[in-house]
């Protein structure tokens, strides 16, 4: 898809930013690096257990000749498996025969049908995408479906329950590009359905089926299932997807709604039916209260993998031990926070979501108390163009097992690894394999797994790897039966006040600047009092408070924050932050420092001044620094390339012409002086220990000037 195909969204007014397949594949490669495991032999048993209903459907297929046991194949399975022919198979055999039989035997269960997404792109996504097959509530459970009659339909990512990708070539099952296509779809589902803990998906390449589960630690996949040789496994998976309830699909079971009876909230069903608002129960001041959840969020993060750091609630808890933070300028009041528990047990990825198919990695031991970036070091010197790119690491960032104890990375530096270097053809592939215990249940000969699927593979997504090739084992051979490990995430819940509005919903420039002023004070308090570094200051993580509140704006979302007092943090394996607002040093791979967060405040103001007018109406503008950075991504560039673009735009003799000239007259008059002051403070000769106070003072001066101008008018 070309850049011109990408749509402009509210979170992305600059147009094609991060929307093309080229850009998004590169970002997902980094995001999923070291986070994908496939060929788990117990996957099907855990998520699609045998049942009498599946046995009945299989026997029905035998009686009616849909499956030919003598030939060991589905009678109407096409050869070759061209996409159009496979869709016909799903319509005539899967939907109108097999799922019809399943539904008739379980009238109390909604059994959804597989439908093609047609040629129309799905609505309400972050990017322009369509998938081959999907389960959606926009096509309600019915006796029969006719794909031709569904062609005018344009589906919505908010209604999607399961996604599937079809390929005619069986070899495509093990290609990285196939996984990345599926990851693009999973990312859209996560972004559109906020109470989703996981997303089910599958690939059907020729007659080879693989089931996938994407979650906030990456993805896990089943062994390959030959749908002709293993018909019962095929039915267990394909029928299991169609009949999943909200909890099985991956929705948070603690979020409820009332449809005459209280049930788990399913936003895919809510989109296609009437019902009350979702709500949760919370313990506030010793009493259980019902808190309604607004259906339209202030902001949703389009991502699959979450950060691998301390939980936000854990950081807030450490703050609460020291003082009452309710009256701190620039920070919200935390009403309820903590790790969430079900049946007395914490909700996590390894056990709750992945059902013990993997185990949790141990955190790095705290060995070097000086490793964390406790202070802001001097600003990096500007680099001349070196003979070889200076960012390239001396080690292979895809092979963490190569790092020895005698050559550790500093703790915070490990959280922000340099961009992955490009591999030559001769280098080892980025996909590596791991042994896993075989299934304890002996399958019938007709359901035997393909010989090539005897081991689970740890997929390390690399820049140019094209297949799931086996490399060295991830688990030591001394423990061949141990499951693969994942960066385990603990589900936590946070309730805070006030209910503000997004920073891009400002009603005037004075309201915008007042919110930024107080958010800077909140950031200063977090760091200087609690040694907490936010690490994701962006336009969506600052809220404008309602009138009369202590703070005009509050800094929220500590999910990527780190406590710099800790000797070692559970660092993210991929860069964190929002690229438009990321500091140049972070893009270059430097350890995250407080000055980088303050630089993000500058990029927030420049971004808003560029793309919004004085009353927050979005405006169309070209030639901006943000679009230039996105062009680098679209062309296959990396974070280092983007950092060089930002540096070029922010040079003292270029800033006026390349940045301020893109603002409209009102923004340039009202915000231009402050942008220039902040640029000088951050990029010329910064006095880093005074940056908070100097940037805060500059905002105060600008607000005073705007108030004087308003009074004079």
CORJOZI-V894489 format. One record per backbone hydrogen bond with DSSP energy under -1.0 kcal/mol. CO is the residue of the C=O (numbers start at 0). NH is the residue of the N-H. Records with the same first field share a line. If there is no record, write none. Layout:
BEGIN
CO=NH ; NH
END
This chain:
BEGIN
1=4
2=5
8=11
11=14
15=18
19=23
20=24
21=25
22=26
23=27
24=28
25=29
26=30
27=31
31=34
34=218
35=458
36=220
37=456
39=42
41=45
42=46
43=47
50=54
51=55
52=56
53=57
54=58
55=59
56=60
57=61
58=62
59=63
60=65 ; 66
65=74
67=71 ; 72
72=67
73=76
79=81
81=85
82=86
83=87
84=88
85=89
86=90
87=91
88=92 ; 93
89=94
90=95
92=97
93=98
96=100
97=101
98=102
99=103
100=104
105=108
114=133
122=156
128=121
132=163
133=114
134=160
135=138
147=150
149=152
154=122
155=158
158=136
161=134
162=201
163=132
164=203
166=205
168=171
169=172
170=173
171=174
173=467
174=178
175=179
176=180
177=181
178=182
179=183
180=184
181=185
182=186
183=187
184=188
185=189
186=190
187=191
188=192
192=195
194=251
198=213
199=162
200=211
201=164
202=209
203=166
204=207
206=226
207=204
208=224
209=202
210=221
211=200
212=219
213=198
214=217
215=305
217=214
218=36
219=212
220=39
221=38
224=208
225=229
229=233
230=234
231=235
232=236
233=237
234=238
235=239
236=240
237=241
238=242
240=243
241=111
244=248
245=250
249=196
251=254
254=264
255=278
256=262
257=275
260=258
262=256
265=269
266=270
277=292
278=255
279=290
281=288
283=286
286=283
288=281
290=279
300=302
310=314
311=315
312=316
313=317
314=318
315=319
316=320
318=321 ; 322
324=327
327=330
329=554
332=496
335=494
337=492
339=346
341=344
344=341
346=490
347=352
348=353
349=355
353=356
358=485
364=366
367=370
371=373
388=391
395=398
398=401
399=402
403=406
409=413
423=426
431=457
443=446
444=447
449=452
455=433
456=37
457=431
458=35
466=468
475=478
478=481
483=358
485=360 ; 487
488=348
490=339
492=337
494=334 ; 335
496=332
497=499
500=543
501=504
502=505
507=511
508=512
509=513
510=514
511=515
512=516
513=517
514=518
515=519
516=520
517=521
518=522
519=523
520=524
521=525
522=526
523=527
524=528
525=531
526=530
530=563
532=561
537=540
540=555
542=553
543=500
545=548
551=544
553=542
557=560
561=532
562=565
568=570
577=580
582=586
583=587
584=589
585=588
592=596
593=597
594=598
595=599
596=600
597=601
598=602
599=603
600=604
601=605
602=606
603=607
604=608
605=609
606=610
607=611
610=618
612=615
616=612
623=627
624=628
625=629
626=630
627=631
628=632
629=633
630=634
631=636
632=635
637=641
638=642
639=643
640=644
641=645
642=646
643=647
644=648
645=649
650=653 ; 654
653=657
654=658 ; 659
655=660
658=661
659=662
663=667
664=668
665=669
666=670 ; 671
670=674
671=675
672=676
673=677
674=678
675=679
676=680
677=681
678=682
679=683
686=689
687=690
689=693
690=694
691=695
692=696
693=697
694=698
695=699
696=700
697=701
698=702
699=703
700=704
701=705
702=706
703=707
704=708
705=709
706=710
707=711
708=712
END
